[in-house]
Each structure stands twice: as structure tokens, then as C-alpha cells.
Amino acid sequence: MERKPAVKKQYEKLTERLQASLKTVNQLCETTPTPAYAAAPDQGILKNLLSECEDSDFWQNFKKAAPIMFCMSIEEDQNLKAMRDMSFIEELLKTKSILQLLNQKLEEGAADVDIIEYAIATKMLEHKLAVLNSLNISVESDGEDKVSFNLFGTHKSICIDKKKMREAITIQDTPVVERQSQPDDNKLDLPDILTDTITEEEFLEKAMETIGAIKKTDKKTLQKDTFIKVFKYTGDFAKLKNKELKRQAQEKRCEYFGKDPQEYLNSLKTNIGEEGKAYESSSTVMFDKLCITSTCFEKTQQELMADPYISMELFNLGISMEQPSAKCPETLTSDKTVQLVKESNDYAFDLFKKEYISQMSADPMMMPVLISAIAHDWVKVNHGFTEDDFKAALFHHKIYENPSVSEHMQ
């Protein structure tokens, strides 16, 4: 069925705006640490679109605090102050006029109302009103020397010494050059060490060479770049040492798969314990080689993880380290992998509900590990693909970014 010309035009205008916004958000994602491997968008968001698009509590501070801080920063320049006050009045009156006209048109049921354009305009005006409102709030205890305001999403408030702030601000007579942030060209170089035909000792030597000098802070913790290198190559070394252990672990689990649920769970728990010990052993070997202590590494990790950007960087690095060295089997096409993901997870969840749900109350963190193991072992038993082969396909085809897989999982 063909859309009417007027409706088609509205769709075209909306599509144009959406595509422009998508271009901007993609550019922002390139310069901001965000998950490198994310699930497809949750289609359920569209069922509750307006509330999902509302600002979160803390995000509202960007609309509230920024105007207040800006207005204070230009207090000393009389010309800018006059421009600020005139702008406030102009925007307030213009906003009121547009809202009145929009309301009038809707009450009249006018034929020339463009619903999409009116909706977008209303949302833009709501954002403008939020700024105007933030500049119209005062605190009784404030005077000429300070300004205070509450922080949304917290029980805290900010109090600013206006005199000190004015002393810290210089209004220049010349503009500065502003540039859009670009992806970091100086991003840390973390080359992979090929492990197919290499001994453990050779890996350690190459890792030491790549990590270079161990640099520490005044607190005797590792500097960020050094820590990230140690984090990566310690994980890669553990993966190299434990490759055979993981293969054997799946073989052992599959002996009980579909036969003895309790022994299967016991085998998985044993696997987890052995892998934990093996990782600690691998870390100790790496740390000894680098002449650092596990305490130093752990203390550094605690400090750096407090920074959301570094935390996301380490998360992405951890995801990349999970990617197996095996190549994706040719027979595991994208469609075939999607099919197996859906079928294996259906089986895993059904088996979990039938055999294990009562046991998980004591150890709920075990649930995702158990379901993942069951799904991978189902693929191995029924289709012959090892965990490494199947994971290689998942990464190669970016399966969890597939909308149909995401919707199926929900």
C-alpha cells in the first residue's frame, strides 16, 4: 500500500533527521570508550519509546548545572552579561509564542498540522524550557558571594564561591580553534603474540619485550599503560597454558551430557576450580618474570577500575582476549550459527529449569556459566563443533549483534 504524498514527505523529513543523528552518534562512539561487542538494540524499547527517551536523573544535571555555570562565568563582562539577559528574555517569549500557536492549531483541528514536525518541535521546546527553568531557581541562603544548586540523582548539592570562580576565569578577545574529537591516534599498541607454534618460554620473552619497562606511579602501583599491557599478556599467557585444559574440560563434561545432570554440574564446578588455579599459576609465572607482585597488580586494578573509561577499555580488551585463536569453520555460516545459537540456548534454558533451578539459589552467579556450558556442549554433542570452533563463529559473524538472536534471547 502506497503512502499518501503528505505522509511520505513527513517520513522523508523524519528519516533525514534520524540519519543525521545516527551519523553524529556514531562519530561520538568512535571517540568514547563504549562496548566493542554489544547486543542488538532491545526492540522492546520502541513499545515504551517516550519514557525511554527521557533524561535519566543524573543526566538532567547537564541541562541544569551547565547554564548556571555558564551564566556565572560571564558575569564580569557587561556586554556578554547584557547579551545573556536579552537572550533569556527572547528565548522565553519565543518559546511561549510557538507553544501557544502549536496548541491553537491542535485545538482547531487544523488540516495543515504536520504531526511529526510538531512532535519534534515540542520536544526541542521542552529541552529549551528545562534550561530556562534551571536559570529561574534560587536558594534562599545564597547571596552575592555564592550560588548553590542540588544535583539530580543524588542527595548532594554544589556550592560555588563566585569570587574564586571569577578569579579563575579569563574572557579573551579572540576565539580559540575548536575541533571535533577524533579517534585517538596514540592508542596503545597491543600486538597479538601468535601462539600456534610457540612455547610458553618463548611467549614470556616476547611478552616482556612488548610490555617493555615496568613504569610505576608515586603510589607504587603500575601506570595505566603498563597495567593494560600486563593485563592483556597475562590473560593471553593463561589462555595459552590452559588451552588443553579447556579442551579436556569439555570432553569430561560431555561424558555426562544428557545422562547424569548432577555429575555434569559437578564436572563443570571442578573445571571452574581447575581453571581458576591454572590462571593464578599463569599469573604468578608472568608476574615473577616481570618482577611485580600480585598485590601491586590487584591494587592497580582496583584504582583504575574506578574510572569508567578505563573500566570500559579493560572490558573491551577482556572481550577481545576471549576470542579463540581457531578460525571459523567454513560450514558454520552466519545462518547456521544463528540457528545453532537459538537451538542450543533453548535446550540449555529448558534443561536448566528442569534440572538445576532449585540448586542455583545458593549460587546464582553459577547460572550464566552453566547455561553457556550446556549450550556449547549441546553443539559439540549434536553437531561436532568444539567450544573453540563455535566461539570462533560467534565472534566472526558477530552473532550477538544479530537482531533475531537478540529478540530470541529476550
C-alpha positions in Angstrom: 0.0 0.0 0.0 1.5 3.3 -1.1 1.7 6.2 1.4 -0.1 9.4 0.7 2.2 12.2 -0.6 1.9 14.3 2.6 2.6 11.3 4.9 5.5 10.2 2.6 7.0 13.7 2.8 6.8 13.5 6.7 8.6 10.2 6.7 11.3 11.5 4.4 11.9 14.5 6.7 12.0 12.3 9.8 14.3 9.8 8.1 16.7 12.6 7.2 16.8 13.9 10.8 17.3 10.3 12.1 20.2 9.6 9.7 21.9 12.9 10.6 21.6 12.0 14.3 22.9 8.5 13.7 26.0 9.9 11.9 26.7 12.1 14.9 26.2 9.4 17.5 28.5 7.0 15.5 31.2 9.7 15.5 30.8 10.2 19.2 31.1 6.4 19.8 34.4 6.4 17.9 35.9 8.8 20.4 34.3 7.4 23.6 35.0 4.1 25.3 31.9 2.0 24.6 31.4 -1.8 24.5 33.1 -3.1 21.4 30.9 -6.1 21.3 27.3 -5.2 22.1 24.0 -6.9 21.7 21.5 -5.7 19.1 19.1 -3.0 20.3 16.3 -4.2 22.5 13.1 -3.9 20.3 11.1 -3.6 23.5 12.3 0.0 23.8 10.1 1.1 21.0 7.0 -0.1 22.9 7.7 2.5 25.6 9.5 5.0 23.4 8.8 8.3 25.0 9.7 7.3 28.6 12.8 5.5 27.3 14.0 8.8 25.6 13.5 10.8 28.8 16.7 12.0 30.5 17.9 9.9 33.4 18.1 11.6 36.8 21.8 12.3 36.7 21.8 13.4 33.1 19.5 16.2 33.9 22.4 17.9 35.6 23.9 18.6 32.2 20.9 20.8 31.5 20.7 22.3 34.9 24.3 22.9 36.0 25.7 23.9 32.6 23.5 27.0 32.2 24.2 28.1 35.8 27.9 27.7 35.4 28.0 29.5 32.1 25.9 32.5 33.3 28.4 32.9 36.2 31.4 32.6 34.0 30.5 35.8 32.0 29.3 37.9 35.0 32.3 40.3 34.8 31.9 41.2 31.1 29.0 43.7 30.9 28.4 43.2 27.1 28.2 39.4 27.4 26.0 39.8 30.5 23.6 42.0 28.6 23.6 39.5 25.7 22.9 36.7 28.1 19.9 38.5 29.7 18.5 39.6 26.4 18.8 36.0 25.1 17.0 34.7 28.1 14.0 37.1 27.5 14.0 36.5 23.7 14.1 32.7 24.0 11.4 32.7 26.8 9.0 34.8 24.7 9.7 32.9 21.5 9.1 29.6 23.2 5.9 30.8 24.7 4.7 32.1 21.3 5.5 28.9 19.5 3.8 26.7 22.2 0.7 28.9 22.0 0.5 28.7 18.2 1.0 24.9 18.2 -1.7 24.5 20.9 -4.1 26.7 19.0 -3.6 24.7 15.7 -4.2 21.4 17.5 -7.3 22.7 19.3 -8.7 23.9 16.0 -8.0 20.6 14.4 -6.2 22.4 11.6 -5.7 20.4 8.3 -2.1 21.7 7.8 -0.7 20.2 11.0 2.5 18.2 10.4 2.3 15.7 13.3 5.9 14.6 13.1 7.3 18.1 12.8 5.1 19.3 15.7 6.2 16.4 17.9 9.9 17.1 17.2 9.4 20.8 17.7 7.6 20.2 21.0 10.5 18.0 22.3 13.0 20.7 21.3 11.0 23.3 23.2 10.8 21.1 26.2 14.6 21.0 26.3 14.8 24.8 26.0 12.3 25.1 28.8 14.5 22.9 31.0 17.4 25.4 30.5 15.1 28.4 31.1 13.8 26.8 34.3 17.2 26.0 35.7 18.1 29.7 35.5 14.9 30.7 37.3 15.7 28.8 40.5 17.3 30.4 43.6 18.4 29.2 47.0 17.5 31.4 50.0 20.8 31.1 51.7 22.7 32.3 48.6 23.8 35.9 48.4 26.2 37.9 46.2 29.1 35.7 47.0 27.9 32.2 46.4 25.5 30.1 44.3 24.1 26.7 45.2 22.1 24.0 43.5 21.1 20.4 44.1 22.4 17.5 41.9 19.7 15.4 40.3 20.0 11.7 41.1 22.0 12.2 44.3 21.5 13.6 47.8 24.3 16.1 47.2 24.4 19.8 46.3 27.1 22.1 44.9 28.1 25.4 46.5 30.3 27.7 44.4 32.3 30.7 45.7 31.5 33.2 43.0 34.6 35.4 43.8 37.0 32.5 43.4 35.3 31.3 40.2 35.5 34.8 38.7 39.2 34.9 39.5 39.7 31.6 37.8 38.0 32.7 34.5 39.5 34.9 31.8 37.3 36.2 29.0 39.5 36.5 25.9 39.1 38.9 23.0 40.0 36.3 20.4 38.3 32.9 19.6 40.1 29.6 20.1 40.1 26.8 17.5 37.7 24.1 18.4 37.9 20.7 16.7 35.7 17.7 16.9 37.3 14.9 18.9 38.9 12.2 16.7 39.7 8.6 17.5 43.0 8.5 19.5 45.9 8.1 17.0 48.2 7.4 20.0 46.1 4.4 21.1 48.2 1.9 22.9 49.7 -0.6 20.5 48.9 -4.2 21.8 50.1 -6.6 19.1 48.9 -10.2 19.4 51.5 -12.8 20.0 50.8 -15.8 17.8 50.6 -18.9 19.9 50.1 -21.7 17.3 53.7 -22.7 17.2 55.3 -21.1 20.2 56.5 -22.5 23.6 55.5 -20.9 26.9 59.0 -19.6 27.5 59.1 -18.0 24.0 55.7 -16.4 24.7 57.1 -14.9 28.0 60.1 -13.5 26.3 58.0 -11.9 23.5 55.6 -10.5 26.2 58.4 -9.0 28.2 59.7 -7.3 25.0 56.3 -6.0 24.1 55.5 -4.7 27.6 58.8 -3.0 28.0 60.0 -1.2 31.1 57.6 -1.5 34.1 56.5 2.0 35.0 55.0 2.8 38.4 53.2 5.7 40.0 54.3 7.5 43.2 51.9 5.1 45.0 54.0 2.2 43.8 51.1 1.0 41.6 51.5 0.4 37.9 51.0 3.2 35.4 47.9 2.8 33.3 49.7 1.9 30.0 51.9 -0.6 31.8 48.9 -2.2 33.6 46.9 -2.6 30.4 49.9 -4.3 28.7 50.4 -6.6 31.7 46.6 -7.3 31.8 46.5 -8.3 28.2 49.6 -10.5 28.0 48.9 -12.2 31.4 45.4 -13.2 30.0 46.9 -14.3 26.7 49.5 -16.4 28.6 46.9 -18.0 30.7 44.9 -18.8 27.6 47.9 -20.4 26.0 48.7 -22.5 29.1 45.1 -23.5 29.7 44.1 -24.3 26.1 44.5 -28.1 26.6 42.8 -27.9 30.0 39.7 -26.2 28.5 39.6 -28.8 25.7 39.8 -31.7 28.2 37.2 -30.0 30.4 34.6 -30.0 27.6 35.4 -33.7 26.9 34.8 -34.6 30.6 31.6 -32.6 30.7 30.3 -34.3 27.6 30.7 -37.7 29.2 27.8 -36.8 31.4 25.9 -34.6 29.0 22.2 -35.8 28.7 22.9 -38.7 31.0 23.6 -37.5 34.6 22.7 -33.9 35.3 24.3 -33.9 38.8 27.6 -35.3 37.6 27.6 -32.8 34.8 27.2 -29.9 37.2 30.0 -31.4 39.5 32.3 -31.7 36.5 31.6 -28.1 35.5 32.4 -26.9 39.0 35.6 -29.0 39.0 36.5 -27.4 35.7 36.0 -23.9 37.1 38.1 -24.6 40.1 40.9 -26.1 38.0 40.8 -23.1 35.5 41.0 -20.7 38.4 44.1 -22.4 39.9 45.6 -22.5 36.4 45.0 -18.8 35.9 46.6 -18.0 39.2 49.6 -20.2 38.4 50.0 -18.5 35.0 49.7 -15.0 36.6 52.4 -15.9 39.1 54.8 -17.1 36.4 54.2 -13.8 34.4 54.5 -11.6 37.4 57.7 -13.2 38.5 59.1 -12.8 35.0 58.2 -9.1 35.1 59.3 -8.6 38.8 56.0 -7.4 40.0 53.7 -8.7 42.8 50.1 -9.9 42.5 49.3 -7.3 45.3 50.7 -4.5 43.1 48.7 -5.7 40.1 45.4 -6.1 42.1 45.8 -2.7 43.8 46.4 -1.0 40.4 43.3 -2.8 39.0 41.1 -1.6 41.9 42.3 2.0 41.3 41.9 2.0 37.6 38.5 0.3 37.6 37.1 3.3 39.4 37.5 5.2 36.2 34.5 4.3 33.9 36.5 5.0 30.7 39.4 2.8 31.8 37.0 0.1 33.0 35.3 0.1 29.6 38.7 -0.1 27.9 39.6 -3.2 30.0 36.2 -4.7 29.4 36.7 -4.4 25.6 40.2 -5.9 26.0 38.8 -8.8 28.0 36.2 -9.5 25.3 38.9 -9.5 22.6 41.0 -11.9 24.7 38.1 -14.3 24.8 38.2 -14.6 21.0 39.7 -18.1 20.3 42.7 -18.4 18.0 40.8 -21.0 15.9 39.4 -19.9 12.6 35.7 -20.1 12.0 34.8 -23.4 10.3 33.6 -22.9 6.7 30.5 -24.9 7.4 29.5 -22.6 10.2 27.9 -19.9 8.1 26.1 -16.9 9.6 22.7 -18.5 9.2 23.9 -21.9 10.5 25.5 -20.3 13.6 22.3 -18.2 14.3 20.3 -21.4 14.1 22.6 -23.3 16.5 22.7 -20.4 18.9 18.9 -20.3 19.2 18.5 -24.1 19.4 21.4 -24.6 21.9 20.1 -21.8 24.2 16.6 -23.1 24.0 17.9 -26.5 25.1 20.1 -25.0 27.8 17.3 -22.9 29.4 14.8 -25.8 29.3 17.3 -28.2 30.9 18.2 -25.5 33.5 14.6 -25.1 34.5 14.1 -28.8 34.7 17.2 -29.9 36.5 19.1 -27.0 38.1 16.9 -24.1 39.1 16.4 -25.3 42.7 20.2 -25.6 43.1 21.0 -22.1 41.8 19.5 -20.2 44.8 22.7 -21.0 46.8 25.0 -19.8 43.9 23.1 -17.6 41.4 26.4 -16.5 39.8 26.7 -20.0 38.5 23.6 -19.7 36.3 25.1 -18.0 33.2 28.2 -20.2 33.4 26.1 -23.3 33.5 23.7 -22.2 30.7 26.7 -21.3 28.5 28.4 -24.6 29.1 25.2 -26.6 28.3 24.7 -24.6 25.1 28.3 -25.2 23.9 28.2 -28.9 24.9 24.9 -29.4 23.1 26.6 -28.0 19.9 29.6 -30.4 20.4 27.5 -33.5 21.1 24.9 -32.9 18.4 26.9 -31.2 15.7 30.6 -31.9 16.4 31.8 -28.3 16.8 34.1 -27.8 19.7 33.7 -24.8 22.0 36.7 -23.0 20.3 35.2 -23.6 16.9 31.8 -22.4 17.9 33.1 -19.3 19.7 35.2 -18.5 16.6 32.0 -18.5 14.6 30.2 -16.3 17.2 32.9 -13.7 17.0 33.4 -13.9 13.2 29.7 -13.4 12.5 29.1 -11.0 15.4 26.1 -13.2 16.3 25.0 -11.4 19.5 24.6 -8.2 17.4 22.1 -10.0 15.2 18.6 -8.6 15.9 16.9 -12.0 15.5 19.2 -13.6 18.1 18.7 -10.7 20.5 15.0 -10.9 20.2 15.0 -14.7 20.6 17.1 -14.4 23.8 14.6 -12.0 25.3 
